[in-house]
Amino acid sequence: DTAVSQTPKYLVTQMGNDKSIKCEQNLGHDTMYWYKQDSKKFLKIMFSYNNKELIINETVPNRFSPKSPDKAHLNLHINSLELGDSAVYFCASSFTGKNSPLHFGNGTRLTVT
Amino acid sequence: QKEVEQNSGPLSVPEGAIASLNCTYSDRGSQSFFWYRQYSGKSPELIMSIYSNGDKEDGRFTAQLNKASQYVSLLIRDSQPSDSATYLCAVNAGTASKLTFGTGTRLQVTL
């Protein structure tokens, strides 16, 4: 199936831990994203990569570090997790261009206790 | 002022009625507009895209864009209970790879 797939689906961890989320797309897109959706359902962009190059880096704590080994993969590593990091993290991908819609992965629900 | 604004709802409409969802945006340079549907616990899925002023129809869905008024809307005809979801308006304000989302409008279609 052509899709954006991310793992894990659920992540429960304690404050201070480090965790990673992985994302892969087989849609042939050249741009990938991380979005964060908070408890109020507000979806906010964190990072965007185009052909492995970081092109959008919103105001995100530097505990969050994205990495794109190739244009089909985008990972997110989070250091020293805090309670406020609890949210659903969505990976997405698209073709380059203003008219290109995003295709979302199924999300990773991160709970920090 | 938020970049993309939507009424959070819930918007309640009876089955078979027309649901009208509205969105305003602040950046006059915005060029691409999208409507996504998100069921509870699921990821956003694209319903419609619109790029020029006027109406665009796809099945029961019609997107309407008025750039002068900085307004985009989504009409759902013959609303079904399966349409009950949160509808997210997304706007590309000119940067090639950045979509800004509204907070979404929760739609409830009642029997």
Contacts between the chains, C-beta under 8 A, distances in Angstrom:
chain1	res1	chain2	res2	distance
A	31	B	97	4.9
A	33	B	97	7.5
A	40	B	103	6.9
A	41	B	38	7.6
A	41	B	86	6.2
A	41	B	103	6.6
A	41	B	104	5.4
A	42	B	101	7.3
A	42	B	103	5.2
A	42	B	104	7.9
A	43	B	44	7.0
A	43	B	88	6.6
A	43	B	101	4.3
A	43	B	104	7.9
A	44	B	101	7.4
A	45	B	98	6.1
A	45	B	99	7.1
A	45	B	100	7.4
A	48	B	97	4.9
A	48	B	98	6.6
A	50	B	97	6.1
A	55	B	97	6.0
A	56	B	95	7.5
A	56	B	97	6.4
A	56	B	98	5.6
A	90	B	43	6.0
A	90	B	44	7.5
A	94	B	97	7.1
A	96	B	96	6.0
A	96	B	97	6.6
A	97	B	96	6.1
A	98	B	31	5.3
A	98	B	32	4.8
A	98	B	92	4.8
A	98	B	94	7.0
A	98	B	96	5.7
A	99	B	31	7.8
A	99	B	32	5.0
A	99	B	49	7.1
A	99	B	51	5.9
A	99	B	92	7.7
A	101	B	34	5.4
A	101	B	46	4.8
A	101	B	49	5.6
A	102	B	34	7.9
A	102	B	44	7.8
A	102	B	46	7.5
A	102	B	90	7.7
A	102	B	99	5.9
A	103	B	46	7.4
A	104	B	43	4.1
A	104	B	44	5.2
A	104	B	45	7.3
A	105	B	43	6.4
A	106	B	42	7.4
A	106	B	43	5.2
A	107	B	42	7.9
A	107	B	43	5.3
